[in-house]
Amino acid sequence: MHIDPQTQTAAPAGGKTARRQRKGAREHLAEALLQLARGHGRIATHHEKSWASITFAGTRHRVTMEFEGAEAVETGECFIAYLPEHEFAVPRQLVADAAVTEVDHRLEPPLMRVTCELLLLEEG
């Protein structure tokens, strides 16, 4: 048996393994946003770019969430209210800033698009 250094899992003698993807900050952030949306929103777009200052390094994320249907739009309104103060649990990251930057709301059929920007800083 051989240990695959990328996945830290044992591989059969033939060397083929089912690769287990490790979640990064992007995936953990996406999961946290979906939880905040309480199953009524979906991520339409998610852009990430590196960010650094003299003392900190991290990533800036621009995420557009879509809430379709009357109940989902109501949940989207709560999402907007709670996002800036939400305590995110992203391993090895601190969410230093979370802000809603744009909201597009349509009545028929009910649809709300919420664009938010988040700054994640690497801990330690």
ROLUM-600834 format. One record per residue (C-alpha): residue number from 1; residue in one letter; x negated, z, y negated. Coordinates in Angstrom, 3 decimals. Layout:
BEGIN
+------+------+----------+----------+----------+
| resi | resn |       c1 |       c3 |       c2 |
+------+------+----------+----------+----------+
|  NUM |    A |        X |        Z |        Y |
...
+------+------+----------+----------+----------+
***
This chain:
BEGIN
+------+------+----------+----------+----------+
| resi | resn |       c1 |       c3 |       c2 |
+------+------+----------+----------+----------+
|    1 |    M |    0.000 |    0.000 |    0.000 |
|    2 |    H |   -1.198 |   -0.808 |   -3.478 |
|    3 |    I |   -0.311 |    0.816 |   -6.840 |
|    4 |    D |    0.740 |   -1.639 |   -9.531 |
|    5 |    P |   -1.024 |   -0.417 |  -12.741 |
|    6 |    Q |    1.641 |   -1.853 |  -15.047 |
|    7 |    T |    4.597 |   -0.094 |  -13.435 |
|    8 |    Q |    2.818 |    2.814 |  -11.732 |
|    9 |    T |    4.866 |    2.149 |   -8.590 |
|   10 |    A |    3.787 |    1.549 |   -5.065 |
|   11 |    A |    3.874 |   -2.051 |   -3.940 |
|   12 |    P |    4.170 |   -3.324 |   -0.384 |
|   13 |    A |    1.030 |   -4.778 |    1.154 |
|   14 |    G |    2.156 |   -8.284 |    0.135 |
|   15 |    G |    1.862 |   -7.228 |   -3.494 |
|   16 |    K |    5.425 |   -8.092 |   -4.593 |
|   17 |    T |    7.396 |   -5.402 |   -6.406 |
|   18 |    A |   10.599 |   -5.162 |   -8.310 |
|   19 |    R |    9.258 |   -4.568 |  -11.825 |
|   20 |    R |   10.632 |   -1.532 |  -13.568 |
|   21 |    Q |   10.744 |   -2.052 |  -17.300 |
|   22 |    R |    9.749 |    0.872 |  -19.477 |
|   23 |    K |   11.988 |    1.473 |  -22.441 |
|   24 |    G |   10.341 |    1.331 |  -25.819 |
|   25 |    A |   11.489 |    2.623 |  -29.184 |
|   26 |    R |   13.591 |   -0.520 |  -29.725 |
|   27 |    E |   15.591 |    0.018 |  -26.525 |
|   28 |    H |   16.026 |    3.754 |  -27.155 |
|   29 |    L |   17.197 |    3.067 |  -30.709 |
|   30 |    A |   19.681 |    0.455 |  -29.474 |
|   31 |    E |   21.081 |    2.933 |  -26.939 |
|   32 |    A |   21.427 |    5.605 |  -29.639 |
|   33 |    L |   23.273 |    3.218 |  -31.959 |
|   34 |    L |   25.628 |    2.191 |  -29.167 |
|   35 |    Q |   26.322 |    5.855 |  -28.404 |
|   36 |    L |   27.067 |    6.487 |  -32.077 |
|   37 |    A |   29.499 |    3.550 |  -31.887 |
|   38 |    R |   31.232 |    5.356 |  -28.982 |
|   39 |    G |   31.608 |    2.252 |  -26.852 |
|   40 |    H |   33.532 |    0.361 |  -29.538 |
|   41 |    G |   30.643 |   -1.557 |  -31.067 |
|   42 |    R |   28.111 |   -4.065 |  -29.886 |
|   43 |    I |   24.735 |   -5.068 |  -31.247 |
|   44 |    A |   24.962 |   -8.602 |  -32.622 |
|   45 |    T |   21.379 |   -8.797 |  -33.942 |
|   46 |    H |   18.340 |   -6.528 |  -33.873 |
|   47 |    H |   15.189 |   -7.423 |  -35.788 |
|   48 |    E |   12.066 |   -5.291 |  -35.761 |
|   49 |    K |    8.831 |   -5.474 |  -37.716 |
|   50 |    S |    5.794 |   -3.254 |  -38.001 |
|   51 |    W |    5.526 |   -0.948 |  -40.969 |
|   52 |    A |    2.675 |    1.233 |  -42.237 |
|   53 |    S |    1.655 |    3.336 |  -45.201 |
|   54 |    I |   -1.603 |    5.140 |  -45.841 |
|   55 |    T |   -0.484 |    8.106 |  -43.742 |
|   56 |    F |    2.210 |    6.781 |  -41.383 |
|   57 |    A |    2.795 |    3.899 |  -38.975 |
|   58 |    G |    6.014 |    2.744 |  -37.421 |
|   59 |    T |    8.625 |    0.027 |  -37.333 |
|   60 |    R |   11.470 |   -1.082 |  -39.547 |
|   61 |    H |   14.643 |   -2.161 |  -37.765 |
|   62 |    R |   17.517 |   -4.250 |  -39.125 |
|   63 |    V |   20.540 |   -4.068 |  -36.822 |
|   64 |    T |   23.948 |   -5.708 |  -37.161 |
|   65 |    M |   26.754 |   -4.032 |  -35.216 |
|   66 |    E |   30.139 |   -5.647 |  -34.608 |
|   67 |    F |   33.377 |   -3.728 |  -34.156 |
|   68 |    E |   36.276 |   -5.904 |  -32.910 |
|   69 |    G |   39.880 |   -4.699 |  -32.846 |
|   70 |    A |   41.770 |   -2.070 |  -34.850 |
|   71 |    E |   40.488 |    0.925 |  -32.857 |
|   72 |    A |   36.924 |   -0.398 |  -32.943 |
|   73 |    V |   37.073 |   -0.939 |  -36.717 |
|   74 |    E |   38.218 |    2.663 |  -37.149 |
|   75 |    T |   35.232 |    3.773 |  -35.058 |
|   76 |    G |   33.032 |    1.494 |  -37.201 |
|   77 |    E |   34.164 |    3.360 |  -40.301 |
|   78 |    C |   33.033 |    6.618 |  -38.659 |
|   79 |    F |   29.751 |    4.913 |  -37.697 |
|   80 |    I |   29.173 |    4.095 |  -41.378 |
|   81 |    A |   29.881 |    7.684 |  -42.427 |
|   82 |    Y |   27.739 |    9.354 |  -39.755 |
|   83 |    L |   24.725 |    7.018 |  -39.550 |
|   84 |    P |   22.689 |    8.361 |  -42.516 |
|   85 |    E |   22.806 |   11.976 |  -41.260 |
|   86 |    H |   22.717 |   11.293 |  -37.502 |
|   87 |    E |   19.995 |   13.099 |  -35.518 |
|   88 |    F |   18.422 |   10.403 |  -33.350 |
|   89 |    A |   16.578 |   11.247 |  -30.133 |
|   90 |    V |   13.997 |    8.477 |  -29.758 |
|   91 |    P |   10.976 |    9.552 |  -27.691 |
|   92 |    R |    7.719 |    9.771 |  -29.671 |
|   93 |    Q |    9.505 |    8.495 |  -32.802 |
|   94 |    L |   11.015 |   10.079 |  -35.889 |
|   95 |    V |   13.873 |    8.238 |  -37.589 |
|   96 |    A |   12.764 |    8.741 |  -41.186 |
|   97 |    D |   15.544 |    6.708 |  -42.788 |
|   98 |    A |   18.841 |    5.217 |  -41.634 |
|   99 |    A |   21.085 |    3.409 |  -44.110 |
|  100 |    V |   24.006 |    1.013 |  -44.054 |
|  101 |    T |   23.018 |   -1.982 |  -46.185 |
|  102 |    E |   25.966 |   -4.320 |  -45.726 |
|  103 |    V |   29.562 |   -4.236 |  -44.450 |
|  104 |    D |   31.744 |   -7.281 |  -43.822 |
|  105 |    H |   35.375 |   -6.488 |  -42.978 |
|  106 |    R |   38.072 |   -8.933 |  -41.839 |
|  107 |    L |   41.730 |   -7.929 |  -41.345 |
|  108 |    E |   43.079 |  -10.645 |  -38.999 |
|  109 |    P |   41.958 |  -10.320 |  -36.327 |
|  110 |    P |   40.369 |   -6.950 |  -37.123 |
|  111 |    L |   36.572 |   -7.248 |  -37.236 |
|  112 |    M |   33.884 |   -5.259 |  -39.010 |
|  113 |    R |   30.197 |   -6.155 |  -39.166 |
|  114 |    V |   27.878 |   -3.356 |  -40.211 |
|  115 |    T |   24.238 |   -4.052 |  -41.039 |
|  116 |    C |   21.910 |   -1.087 |  -41.112 |
|  117 |    E |   18.217 |   -0.562 |  -41.639 |
|  118 |    L |   16.242 |    2.163 |  -39.921 |
|  119 |    L |   12.648 |    3.261 |  -40.339 |
|  120 |    L |   10.999 |    4.757 |  -37.256 |
|  121 |    L |    7.691 |    6.580 |  -37.589 |
|  122 |    E |    5.332 |    7.231 |  -34.716 |
|  123 |    E |    4.974 |   10.950 |  -33.967 |
|  124 |    G |    1.554 |   12.503 |  -33.535 |
+------+------+----------+----------+----------+
***
